[in-house]
Amino acid sequence: MQELTDKPLFAALQYARDQDEQAGRTILERFQTRQPVFAQTLFNVFPSTMVDLDQAMAHLFMDLCFDVIAVYEHAFGKVPDQRIVGNRWFEERAERLDQAMKLAAKSNTTANSNDQDRQTDLVNFLHAAIDQHPCPSIDAVRLAKTMIYTTVQLFDALYDAADSRPNQAIH
């Protein structure tokens, strides 16, 4: 998968921000239909871990997740169907990211210092949006950044998994 930088990234972000309520709802419904486990994680599990720290940050996180979904759809096509990538891709990738973050925590480095990480400009843009949001909880900011990083890496893994199975088209 190609790295989104400069003009393609700006165009994809602009696309995400230009969606009206109906178009946004369609994007979210398609994502929830095609990736129900991933959608449940992004919009229920992740925010629930943050809501006690700062409810406004949990809402910002969900808004930024919509941006990620729309950016990927604009740049790489509709979100792949769960039936194409299989039922275990999400669980396996989440386990690998969890191990990488635990290793990074032990060595006092950041989780996104891995050479395999991609979409760093997108992650940096989203992290800047988090930084611009007033939040009294440093823990909520740190958690939101970690979850946004994880979300982007999971999207990369999803699209990569679908690209590795090109002969299985599901509409």
HELIX and SHEET records of a PDB file:
HELIX    1   1 ASP A    6  ASP A   18  1                                  13    
HELIX    2   2 GLU A   21  ARG A   34  1                                  14    
HELIX    3   3 PRO A   36  GLN A   40  1                                   5    
HELIX    4   4 THR A   41  VAL A   45  3                                   5    
HELIX    5   5 PHE A   46  MET A   50  1                                   5    
HELIX    6   6 GLN A   55  PHE A   76  1                                  22    
HELIX    7   7 GLN A   82  VAL A   85  1                                   4    
HELIX    8   8 TRP A   89  LYS A  106  1                                  18    
HELIX    9   9 ALA A  111  SER A  113  5                                   3    
HELIX   10  10 THR A  120  GLN A  132  1                                  13    
HELIX   11  11 ILE A  138  ASP A  163  1                                  26    
END                                                                             
